[in-house]
């Protein structure tokens, strides 16, 4: 059996289109700009949050560790994404040749795994903030359950991507199942986290208007739930589309927004002391 020429396109190009294996596509540019802008904003706000904790509030809790970890992992996610560009990520399938396919496949596993962990770290950071506001026993167990529901599935999906559902093994059905399941558990965890401030803010010693404001700020951290919901509709529409390398690039735009907007919202919810008077009183939960 004759070997395949490495420069052969994976799929035939449409009529009148000449395969281009090396040019930067407009989708790759959009991915880079989307990441650069949102990550830059997230970086500035995270630095302000850390400054607020160290110099304004003079307390830096463990939630900051998970926020910084999420920020580092988000940068690592784009690093592997950029490394995958020359291998065809964000190009049409006819602009990817068999010589690039191996390198392309090598990047799919780290991208899939790294994508899940910044989201998990952001949620853990939010839960720790919630615990600081309401450490009572009933809420503590509630927060612990949400944390477990957040971490355990991520560990399971990571193990599956490393072994059973590794994209290199070609089990696309398994990969798609993880994608849909992770999206479902991720959305459910976000909705739980958005609902939890209702319990906390009801006990604060302040007016109803201020309670609503505080509750909205706390729930803001999970507003990025909109991105996995939108991404799910695209995943379903792309299920039978053979232009995989292009479609995955489109889906990653929503993944970038989900991660980086999560970082932005997480930082914003803790910046009130930065913009308040140095002598502003800190509201404590009612006993």
Secondary structure, DSSP 8 states (H G I E B T S, - for coil): -----TTSBSS---TT----SSS--HHHHHHHHHHHHHHHHHHHHHHHHHHIIIIIS----THHHHHHHHHHHHHHHHHHHHHHHTTTTTS-GGG-BHHHHHHHHHHHHHHHHHHHHHHHHHHHHHHHHHHHH---HHHHHHHHHHHHHHHHHHHHHHHHHHTTT-GGGT-HHHHHHHHHHHHHHHHHHHHHHHHHHHHHHTTBSS-HHHHHHHHHHHHGGGTTHHHHHHHHHHHHHTTT-S-HHHHHHHHHHHHHHHHHHHHHHHHHTT-HHHHS-TT-----B--
